Amino acid sequence: MKLIIDTEDKRNFIIQHITGFDLSKKKWIIECKILSKKRTIDQNRLYWLWLSFLEKETGNEKVDLHEYFKKKYIRQKEKELFNEKK
């Protein structure tokens, strides 16, 4: 079951549904994550079009501009690998 929880009624429905799980016969996995909106295909095309204009104006490649803007405006999650934070 996949449900977007955006009201008190839906949250209460999920709580009620979970309490009815039969734990004697089955194991359950419940996954919750925050819903995040992604760009539409049209928005993505427009974004890359603007990067193409910037590429012509600045001489920088649009892929490099994309990486620059991504690092500048999108908060990166900190990861830890082999006791080193990345």
Protein Blocks (a to p, Z undefined) as FASTA:
>chain_A
ZZddfbfklmmmmmmmmmmpcfklbccddddddddddddfklmmmmmmmmmmmmmmnopa
fklmmmmmmmmmmccddddeehiaZZ
